[in-house]
Amino acid sequence: MAEQGSREQAVLRARRESLERLRARGIEPFAFNLELAIGVAEPTPSAVIRQRHGATPPARTEEARYGVAGRVLFRRSFGDLVFLVLRDREGDLQVVCDRAHLSDLDAELLANVDLGDLVGAYGRVGTTKRGELSIFAERLAMLSKALRPLPEKWHGLKDPDLQQRQRYLHLATDLEYRRVVGARAAVLRALRSVLDGRGFVEVETPVLQPTAGGAIARPFVTHHQALDIDLYLRIALELYLKRLLVGGLERVYEIGHNFRNEGIDREHNPEFTMLEVYQAYADYVAMMELCEVLIREAAMAVRGSLRFPYRDRELDLESPWRRITMLELVSEAVGEDVTLDRPDLGELASARGILVHPSWGPGKIVLELYEKIVEGDLWQPTWVLDLPREVSPLARPHRSTPGLVEHADLVIAGMELIPAYSELCDPDEQRRSFEIQAEARRKGEEETHPMDEDFLTALEHGMPPAGGFGLGIDRLLMILADASSIRDVILFPHMRREG
């Protein structure tokens, strides 16, 4: 370890010495912009140069000249010839530097180029004797001197923990990972295109809220000094979007971050991205149909197909998606009929290793059975319908089955992606649902939905019948980008401190 630390310090000293040599020669190691550095306002992307000149025969130089910029990932020298590989946002491109054709200042600069430096070059495009498309440099510029080396040089970061802690280095050295960033952008464009085309309005609602509502989760809390009140980072977008329905905005959506002060695992991060959509005069059936359109459009935008592998198993988003009630699924799993009025639900759960809390009602026990023995095995798209009322306090009571609500969860690859609802618009019924949650809290259940009098006041002014849903963007990206963990699709996931 001491020897490794000594080598690292030697590398850092060498970088600093290179920096000072540049400054001693009057070369600015941190350029103001590309135009001052090499005379062009913007670099030409490597992909554009390849598209235009990729068919150039070996050992030919064209008249076209380009300015390029990127990070130096490779360097090799053959006498006066120095070959650099620059990586820009779209790929890699070789720059051929012949000291005999450079100014003395540029030749000095070239002598102090290290791996990881950001460099600009200007010159004619052509190919080497081996046919490698290249820029034959006439001018060089140091755009930003890297005072620390890149990890493992050409090979990039291989340690998943370091990839997440130092995402900037992961992106700099792994072109394949950059597709995840592109996939997120493509998904968001596809979702917005569908919703905007159907007359939905994108809005923004508060991130700091006086009541953490819209979901059952533990919030982060802070204190506002001027108002002398506690505020919560939102755990869901829902309740403010519903207020907008009261105000007459009949079709609204928001894409934003939610925050939940809970555990971290392959499907959970304390900060995550959600799409929530609400449509007046619709119900959960209409929302399920809209969700299927959205997910298929997102899949086409990223995968170009509705059938593709995820974690070495095929997913089929094209065939009709299964729809089945939660009670039917639990009944299938335990091999006998499960209903909310069974007196032995606790024993049924205990026999399957589920520790039943004394505050749990039958609906909560059924939900636990479903989550522990069913959900993870639902691979192909499945709508899990009609949850117990006590675990879904914001959904409308089922139109034909007492004790249940019109709530459907979409599960793909064993992960819940979407809860969709026929929204509860009766303020008295909503108050009763909140009271059920309050009673559960009095019995010792920690995670319950709080009473929200301001939201109830809004409902008392009249909210139209409506459908709504929330789509977990990060989990959808896991599937479309074939990522095994939510941390792989979040650029800067939360992690434990080192040491």
Legacy VTK file of the C-alpha trace (Angstrom):
# vtk DataFile Version 3.0
C-alpha trace
ASCII
DATASET POLYDATA
POINTS 499 float
0.000 0.000 0.000
2.849 2.403 0.854
4.531 1.624 -2.486
1.273 2.218 -4.350
0.777 5.522 -2.531
4.319 6.553 -3.406
3.726 5.792 -7.102
0.491 7.773 -7.022
2.239 10.779 -5.488
4.938 10.577 -8.166
2.287 10.655 -10.904
0.565 13.648 -9.331
3.887 15.500 -9.047
4.655 14.786 -12.701
1.293 16.214 -13.719
1.929 19.375 -11.734
5.373 19.736 -13.268
3.865 19.409 -16.743
1.368 22.129 -15.842
4.145 24.464 -14.736
6.170 23.821 -17.890
3.187 24.874 -20.002
2.728 28.057 -18.030
6.447 28.806 -18.203
6.207 28.761 -21.998
3.162 31.037 -21.945
0.699 28.258 -22.783
-2.588 28.574 -20.875
-3.424 25.061 -19.583
-7.108 25.911 -19.035
-8.491 27.530 -22.183
-11.246 30.148 -22.194
-12.981 28.617 -25.217
-12.278 26.646 -28.355
-12.243 29.627 -30.720
-9.396 31.358 -28.888
-7.575 28.039 -28.686
-7.734 26.716 -32.271
-9.838 29.230 -34.206
-13.184 27.409 -34.454
-16.283 28.262 -32.449
-17.422 24.667 -31.898
-15.810 21.264 -32.413
-17.143 18.996 -35.149
-18.375 15.763 -33.515
-16.389 12.660 -34.357
-19.558 10.932 -35.580
-20.133 13.677 -38.165
-16.562 13.369 -39.453
-16.930 9.589 -39.696
-20.230 9.954 -41.525
-18.708 12.329 -44.073
-15.315 10.743 -44.544
-15.525 7.201 -43.228
-15.130 5.750 -46.728
-11.870 7.591 -47.469
-9.291 5.128 -48.872
-6.046 4.515 -46.945
-3.199 7.042 -47.133
-5.315 9.888 -48.484
-5.666 13.411 -47.143
-8.745 15.490 -48.020
-8.961 19.247 -48.431
-11.646 19.527 -45.713
-10.415 20.836 -42.383
-12.068 20.386 -38.993
-11.650 21.488 -35.426
-12.057 18.685 -32.905
-11.894 18.473 -29.130
-11.926 15.681 -26.602
-10.199 13.802 -23.823
-6.931 12.025 -24.629
-7.439 8.307 -24.031
-4.451 6.961 -25.933
-1.026 8.191 -27.021
1.821 6.596 -28.916
4.943 8.088 -30.479
7.104 7.127 -33.457
9.903 9.657 -33.713
8.408 13.003 -34.708
4.964 11.431 -35.175
2.602 11.348 -32.199
-0.793 9.654 -32.434
-3.514 10.780 -30.024
-7.000 9.319 -29.636
-9.541 11.933 -28.537
-12.901 10.966 -27.111
-15.804 13.393 -27.532
-19.471 12.987 -26.696
-20.094 10.604 -29.599
-16.965 8.493 -29.902
-13.245 8.372 -30.558
-11.150 9.942 -33.298
-7.426 9.810 -33.984
-5.312 12.942 -34.273
-1.960 12.634 -36.034
0.626 15.162 -34.897
3.841 15.629 -36.907
6.238 17.829 -34.943
7.774 18.987 -38.227
4.435 20.553 -39.211
3.683 22.196 -35.860
4.840 25.499 -34.447
7.501 25.379 -31.746
4.853 26.307 -29.167
2.480 23.554 -30.303
5.336 21.065 -30.322
6.122 22.040 -26.714
2.468 21.627 -25.848
2.408 18.178 -27.475
5.378 17.095 -25.366
3.325 17.835 -22.251
0.085 16.102 -23.264
-0.873 13.365 -20.802
-3.646 10.776 -20.872
-6.821 12.379 -19.614
-6.009 15.896 -20.826
-8.687 17.712 -22.792
-7.110 18.761 -26.077
-8.250 20.609 -29.195
-6.848 20.117 -32.698
-7.387 21.667 -36.108
-6.331 20.218 -39.433
-7.159 18.315 -42.580
-9.073 15.065 -42.452
-7.619 11.961 -43.980
-6.488 8.420 -43.385
-3.231 6.791 -42.335
-1.532 4.041 -44.311
-3.556 1.573 -42.266
-6.788 3.329 -43.199
-7.463 4.931 -39.795
-9.583 8.055 -40.183
-7.670 10.931 -38.599
-7.247 14.657 -38.233
-3.748 15.696 -39.327
-3.051 18.455 -36.844
-1.947 21.901 -37.961
-2.786 23.528 -34.633
-3.037 22.109 -31.110
-4.418 23.522 -27.876
-4.534 22.426 -24.274
-8.159 22.922 -23.269
-7.923 21.571 -19.722
-4.950 19.940 -18.079
-5.863 16.804 -16.105
-3.977 16.844 -12.808
-5.029 13.289 -12.000
-4.716 10.306 -14.354
-7.636 8.353 -15.720
-8.338 5.009 -14.028
-6.709 1.964 -15.582
-5.882 4.053 -18.619
-7.663 2.653 -21.690
-9.785 0.109 -19.850
-11.765 2.447 -17.610
-13.385 1.725 -14.274
-14.252 -1.924 -13.689
-15.258 -1.813 -10.002
-19.069 -1.251 -9.866
-18.736 0.632 -6.576
-16.216 3.057 -8.070
-18.321 3.395 -11.210
-21.134 4.767 -9.064
-18.981 6.869 -6.733
-16.993 8.431 -9.565
-19.568 8.458 -12.341
-17.654 11.184 -14.173
-14.756 8.779 -14.679
-17.117 5.962 -15.629
-18.621 8.168 -18.337
-15.230 9.413 -19.486
-13.828 5.935 -20.014
-16.855 3.810 -20.970
-18.692 4.764 -24.150
-21.136 1.898 -23.632
-22.375 3.358 -20.344
-23.218 6.630 -22.037
-26.113 4.845 -23.745
-27.898 4.801 -20.381
-27.873 8.599 -20.373
-29.217 8.592 -23.916
-31.838 6.019 -23.004
-33.204 8.204 -20.189
-33.469 11.174 -22.538
-35.205 9.022 -25.165
-37.703 7.698 -22.617
-38.602 11.160 -21.371
-39.031 12.451 -24.938
-41.303 9.518 -25.789
-43.446 9.948 -22.675
-43.841 13.685 -23.198
-44.653 13.211 -26.881
-47.547 10.843 -26.131
-48.966 12.915 -23.293
-48.584 16.269 -25.039
-50.242 14.775 -28.111
-53.253 13.811 -26.001
-53.739 17.254 -24.542
-52.018 16.783 -21.183
-50.295 19.808 -19.644
-46.909 19.428 -17.959
-46.764 21.228 -14.611
-44.491 21.651 -11.597
-45.613 21.253 -7.994
-43.822 21.868 -4.668
-40.912 19.697 -3.627
-41.049 21.033 -0.051
-44.462 20.251 1.408
-46.105 20.870 4.793
-47.622 17.359 4.724
-45.830 14.385 3.184
-48.718 12.752 1.356
-49.642 10.870 -1.776
-47.949 7.644 -0.686
-47.156 5.609 2.391
-43.463 6.177 3.070
-41.066 7.722 5.589
-40.183 11.293 4.526
-37.124 13.475 4.945
-37.878 16.421 7.208
-36.343 19.878 7.439
-37.229 23.130 9.187
-38.005 26.443 7.523
-36.563 29.159 9.725
-38.566 32.148 8.456
-41.936 30.390 8.703
-40.868 28.375 11.764
-42.490 25.211 10.417
-41.324 21.725 9.534
-41.393 20.883 5.845
-40.997 17.538 4.109
-39.330 16.553 0.881
-42.194 15.149 -1.140
-42.692 11.411 -1.239
-45.151 11.641 -4.161
-46.491 14.157 -6.653
-50.105 13.121 -6.275
-51.970 15.455 -3.963
-50.923 18.720 -5.578
-51.738 17.371 -9.028
-55.205 16.476 -7.775
-55.622 20.021 -6.516
-55.074 21.088 -10.116
-57.957 18.826 -11.178
-60.108 20.713 -8.679
-58.925 23.921 -10.364
-60.143 22.772 -13.776
-56.935 21.460 -15.362
-58.451 18.254 -16.643
-55.290 16.550 -17.949
-52.017 17.144 -16.106
-48.705 15.412 -15.626
-45.417 16.013 -13.884
-41.995 14.399 -14.188
-40.096 15.054 -11.004
-38.026 13.727 -8.138
-39.474 12.109 -5.045
-37.600 11.436 -1.812
-38.160 8.595 0.650
-36.131 8.085 3.804
-35.956 4.338 3.410
-33.592 1.512 2.534
-31.332 1.212 -0.497
-31.309 -1.904 -2.676
-31.378 -2.877 -6.352
-34.856 -1.383 -6.799
-34.765 1.530 -4.337
-32.841 4.799 -4.050
-33.763 7.580 -1.590
-34.145 9.997 -4.518
-35.887 8.781 -7.662
-37.779 10.055 -10.696
-41.520 9.634 -11.196
-44.034 10.476 -13.869
-47.516 11.086 -12.456
-50.533 11.593 -14.708
-54.129 12.558 -13.880
-57.071 12.655 -16.269
-60.547 13.930 -15.403
-63.538 11.786 -16.343
-61.424 8.625 -16.615
-60.910 5.562 -14.408
-58.219 2.971 -13.767
-59.147 1.008 -16.880
-58.440 4.050 -19.060
-55.208 4.636 -17.150
-54.048 1.065 -17.751
-54.604 1.512 -21.467
-52.666 4.800 -21.483
-49.823 3.244 -19.496
-49.451 0.447 -22.020
-49.152 2.976 -24.842
-46.533 4.960 -22.927
-44.349 1.983 -22.051
-44.505 0.569 -25.570
-43.516 3.951 -27.016
-40.619 4.201 -24.558
-39.485 0.675 -25.459
-39.530 1.474 -29.163
-37.558 4.676 -28.528
-34.795 2.799 -26.689
-34.893 -0.808 -27.936
-36.575 -0.412 -31.312
-38.682 -3.475 -30.526
-41.371 -4.663 -28.116
-39.637 -8.005 -27.616
-36.146 -7.971 -26.169
-34.007 -9.658 -23.490
-33.697 -8.361 -19.966
-31.266 -10.104 -17.615
-31.035 -12.991 -20.103
-34.813 -13.584 -20.198
-37.146 -12.454 -22.935
-39.696 -9.765 -22.243
-42.753 -9.445 -24.465
-44.426 -6.026 -24.366
-46.338 -6.707 -27.570
-48.773 -9.451 -26.567
-51.865 -8.540 -24.501
-50.848 -7.899 -20.907
-52.328 -10.169 -18.274
-54.898 -8.698 -15.862
-55.639 -10.563 -12.623
-56.707 -9.576 -9.106
-54.323 -9.631 -6.165
-56.541 -12.080 -4.307
-56.508 -14.447 -7.292
-52.715 -14.307 -7.484
-52.282 -14.998 -3.763
-54.805 -17.839 -4.016
-52.819 -19.362 -6.879
-49.593 -19.112 -4.883
-50.902 -20.728 -1.669
-53.006 -23.309 -3.473
-56.294 -22.399 -1.818
-58.900 -19.666 -1.941
-57.779 -16.509 -0.114
-60.359 -13.874 0.813
-60.304 -10.847 3.109
-62.820 -12.446 5.488
-60.718 -15.539 6.227
-60.043 -15.624 9.981
-56.730 -17.485 9.541
-54.907 -15.019 7.286
-52.319 -14.413 10.004
-51.564 -18.120 10.289
-51.404 -18.387 6.504
-48.765 -15.645 6.432
-46.810 -16.944 9.428
-46.568 -20.377 7.807
-44.737 -18.712 4.919
-42.232 -16.903 7.091
-44.038 -13.562 7.296
-43.956 -11.907 10.715
-47.429 -10.424 11.201
-47.620 -7.112 13.089
-50.519 -6.874 15.585
-51.777 -3.690 13.884
-52.225 -5.369 10.509
-55.701 -5.886 9.174
-56.594 -8.571 6.626
-55.773 -6.304 3.685
-52.251 -5.628 4.920
-51.658 -9.343 5.454
-52.820 -10.128 1.924
-50.499 -7.418 0.578
-47.559 -8.894 2.478
-48.354 -12.359 1.130
-48.468 -10.971 -2.385
-45.197 -9.042 -2.052
-43.311 -11.942 -0.465
-44.489 -14.940 -2.501
-45.957 -13.598 -5.759
-44.613 -10.290 -7.047
-41.018 -11.341 -7.724
-42.166 -14.169 -10.015
-44.285 -11.996 -12.318
-41.957 -11.654 -15.302
-44.140 -10.739 -18.279
-46.244 -7.547 -17.983
-49.038 -8.173 -15.471
-51.691 -5.837 -14.110
-52.410 -6.785 -10.492
-55.934 -5.514 -9.855
-58.166 -4.488 -6.966
-56.071 -4.052 -3.829
-57.520 -4.065 -0.293
-58.778 -0.661 0.784
-56.662 -0.421 3.908
-53.391 -0.428 1.920
-54.496 2.049 -0.759
-56.083 5.050 0.967
-56.190 7.333 -2.079
-57.993 5.008 -4.509
-61.732 4.862 -5.088
-63.699 1.995 -3.470
-64.357 -0.761 -5.971
-67.605 -0.328 -7.869
-68.715 -3.933 -7.252
-66.526 -5.586 -4.588
-66.665 -4.273 -1.000
-63.355 -4.020 0.846
-61.350 -3.467 -2.324
-60.351 -0.374 -4.274
-59.904 0.304 -7.978
-56.136 0.174 -7.837
-53.990 -1.726 -10.368
-50.234 -2.306 -10.106
-48.206 -3.004 -13.238
-45.427 -5.518 -12.605
-42.733 -6.304 -15.177
-39.686 -8.499 -14.517
-40.703 -8.881 -10.889
-40.755 -5.110 -10.261
-43.706 -2.819 -9.659
-43.516 -0.065 -12.264
-46.885 1.645 -12.012
-49.774 1.992 -9.578
-52.896 3.172 -11.429
-56.123 4.277 -9.758
-59.681 5.303 -10.127
-59.115 8.348 -7.960
-61.093 8.992 -4.810
-63.002 12.263 -5.252
-65.572 11.929 -2.433
-64.150 14.069 0.429
-66.069 12.148 3.119
-64.845 8.818 1.785
-61.319 10.234 1.612
-61.545 11.348 5.247
-62.641 7.854 6.262
-59.635 6.374 4.423
-57.324 8.776 6.240
-58.964 7.792 9.520
-58.277 4.119 8.798
-54.628 5.087 8.363
-54.674 7.096 11.606
-56.088 4.137 13.491
-53.324 1.897 12.111
-50.756 4.402 13.351
-52.331 4.396 16.827
-51.964 0.613 16.850
-48.245 0.882 16.146
-47.959 0.874 12.344
-45.222 3.414 11.568
-45.748 3.943 7.841
-49.231 5.339 7.326
-50.709 8.172 5.323
-51.149 11.349 7.413
-54.393 13.281 7.720
-54.248 16.140 5.210
-56.921 18.713 6.014
-55.836 21.108 3.271
-56.257 18.396 0.647
-59.649 17.461 2.091
-60.716 21.111 1.850
-59.746 21.090 -1.822
-61.815 17.927 -2.415
-64.805 19.544 -0.715
-64.800 22.138 -3.492
-65.376 19.340 -5.986
-62.890 17.195 -7.881
-64.111 15.532 -11.068
-64.051 11.748 -11.327
-60.574 10.913 -12.528
-57.968 8.289 -13.205
-54.319 8.629 -12.309
-51.054 6.730 -12.184
-47.399 7.005 -11.261
-44.615 5.514 -13.387
-41.180 4.847 -11.901
-38.836 6.200 -14.576
-35.714 4.637 -13.065
-37.199 1.144 -12.892
-38.442 1.442 -16.470
-34.898 2.420 -17.473
-33.511 -0.621 -15.680
-35.581 -2.792 -18.006
-34.967 -0.844 -21.203
-31.217 -0.411 -20.583
-30.840 -3.996 -19.305
-29.427 -2.810 -15.978
-29.420 -5.056 -12.925
-29.641 -2.249 -10.343
-31.384 1.100 -10.057
-27.968 2.557 -9.163
-26.816 1.784 -12.710
-29.414 4.097 -14.269
-29.140 6.976 -11.771
-26.112 9.089 -12.597
-25.237 9.886 -8.992
-26.905 7.362 -6.655
-26.751 7.739 -2.895
-24.114 5.536 -1.287
-22.515 4.940 2.065
-19.507 7.076 2.858
-16.160 5.485 2.192
-14.201 4.472 5.237
LINES 1 500
499 0 1 2 3 4 5 6 7 8 9 10 11 12 13 14 15 16 17 18 19 20 21 22 23 24 25 26 27 28 29 30 31 32 33 34 35 36 37 38 39 40 41 42 43 44 45 46 47 48 49 50 51 52 53 54 55 56 57 58 59 60 61 62 63 64 65 66 67 68 69 70 71 72 73 74 75 76 77 78 79 80 81 82 83 84 85 86 87 88 89 90 91 92 93 94 95 96 97 98 99 100 101 102 103 104 105 106 107 108 109 110 111 112 113 114 115 116 117 118 119 120 121 122 123 124 125 126 127 128 129 130 131 132 133 134 135 136 137 138 139 140 141 142 143 144 145 146 147 148 149 150 151 152 153 154 155 156 157 158 159 160 161 162 163 164 165 166 167 168 169 170 171 172 173 174 175 176 177 178 179 180 181 182 183 184 185 186 187 188 189 190 191 192 193 194 195 196 197 198 199 200 201 202 203 204 205 206 207 208 209 210 211 212 213 214 215 216 217 218 219 220 221 222 223 224 225 226 227 228 229 230 231 232 233 234 235 236 237 238 239 240 241 242 243 244 245 246 247 248 249 250 251 252 253 254 255 256 257 258 259 260 261 262 263 264 265 266 267 268 269 270 271 272 273 274 275 276 277 278 279 280 281 282 283 284 285 286 287 288 289 290 291 292 293 294 295 296 297 298 299 300 301 302 303 304 305 306 307 308 309 310 311 312 313 314 315 316 317 318 319 320 321 322 323 324 325 326 327 328 329 330 331 332 333 334 335 336 337 338 339 340 341 342 343 344 345 346 347 348 349 350 351 352 353 354 355 356 357 358 359 360 361 362 363 364 365 366 367 368 369 370 371 372 373 374 375 376 377 378 379 380 381 382 383 384 385 386 387 388 389 390 391 392 393 394 395 396 397 398 399 400 401 402 403 404 405 406 407 408 409 410 411 412 413 414 415 416 417 418 419 420 421 422 423 424 425 426 427 428 429 430 431 432 433 434 435 436 437 438 439 440 441 442 443 444 445 446 447 448 449 450 451 452 453 454 455 456 457 458 459 460 461 462 463 464 465 466 467 468 469 470 471 472 473 474 475 476 477 478 479 480 481 482 483 484 485 486 487 488 489 490 491 492 493 494 495 496 497 498
